[in-house]
Amino acid sequence: MKTVLLTIAIIAVCVVLLGVKVLFVKGARFPSGYVHDNVALRRKGISCASGHGQRPTDRKITKNTIH
């Protein structure tokens, strides 16, 4: 039983620590998980396979595009 309570406590602490900015800074949000919102991936020319967030005419073929 001690192991279960310890595990729950550790998970709770981790969740709070991961959300410190979101929980305590007014107007803060969790970062987007979408590929098109990631600046580093856009610089490399990597885009979402489904084209989420893009019009079909905005898509461009790059060396990383899978056909």
C-alpha positions as CSV (number, residue, x, y, z in Angstrom):
1,M,0.0,0.0,0.0
2,K,2.9,2.3,0.7
3,T,4.2,1.8,-2.8
4,V,0.9,2.8,-4.3
5,L,0.6,5.9,-2.3
6,L,4.3,6.8,-3.0
7,T,3.6,6.3,-6.7
8,I,0.5,8.5,-6.7
9,A,2.4,11.2,-4.8
10,I,5.3,11.2,-7.3
11,I,2.9,11.4,-10.2
12,A,1.1,14.3,-8.6
13,V,4.3,16.2,-8.0
14,C,5.4,15.6,-11.6
15,V,2.1,16.8,-13.0
16,V,2.3,20.0,-10.9
17,L,5.9,20.6,-11.9
18,L,5.1,20.1,-15.6
19,G,2.3,22.6,-15.4
20,V,3.9,25.2,-13.2
21,K,3.9,27.9,-15.9
22,V,0.3,27.0,-17.0
23,L,-1.0,26.9,-13.4
24,F,0.7,30.0,-12.0
25,V,1.2,32.4,-15.0
26,K,-1.9,34.3,-16.0
27,G,-2.8,33.6,-19.7
28,A,-0.2,30.9,-20.1
29,R,-1.1,27.8,-22.2
30,F,0.4,24.4,-22.8
31,P,2.4,24.4,-26.1
32,S,0.7,23.1,-29.2
33,G,1.5,19.5,-30.2
34,Y,0.8,20.1,-33.9
35,V,3.6,19.9,-36.4
36,H,2.6,23.1,-38.2
37,D,3.0,25.1,-35.0
38,N,6.6,23.9,-34.4
39,V,9.1,26.5,-35.7
40,A,12.0,24.1,-35.8
41,L,10.2,21.6,-37.9
42,R,8.9,24.3,-40.3
43,R,12.5,25.5,-40.8
44,K,13.5,22.0,-41.8
45,G,10.6,21.9,-44.2
46,I,8.8,19.1,-42.4
47,S,5.0,19.2,-42.4
48,C,2.2,17.1,-41.2
49,A,1.3,14.1,-43.4
50,S,-2.4,14.9,-43.3
51,G,-1.7,18.6,-44.1
52,H,-3.6,19.7,-40.9
53,G,-3.8,23.5,-40.7
54,Q,-2.9,24.0,-44.4
55,R,-4.8,24.5,-47.6
56,P,-4.0,22.0,-50.3
57,T,-2.5,24.8,-52.4
58,D,-0.1,25.8,-49.6
59,R,1.6,22.4,-49.5
60,K,4.9,22.1,-51.2
61,I,6.9,19.1,-52.1
62,T,10.1,18.8,-50.2
63,K,12.8,16.1,-49.9
64,N,11.1,15.0,-46.7
65,T,7.7,14.6,-48.3
66,I,6.5,11.0,-48.3
67,H,4.4,10.0,-51.4
